[in-house]
Amino acid sequence: MAVVVKVDDYAWLVPYVEKDEEIFLKAIIPSRRAFKQYLKGQADE
């Protein structure tokens, strides 16, 4: 699984593994596709 996080007006994918009551964040990856899909038009705000 992955979540999209907005940092400094850019979209980053953060894949994670969920176990019992823990969430382990694997990495943070810049994503042009996620930026276009989720944040397009919001960069000016």
Secondary structure, DSSP 8 states (H G I E B T S, - for coil): -EEEEEETTEEEEEEEEEETTEEEE---EE-HHHIIIIITTTTT-
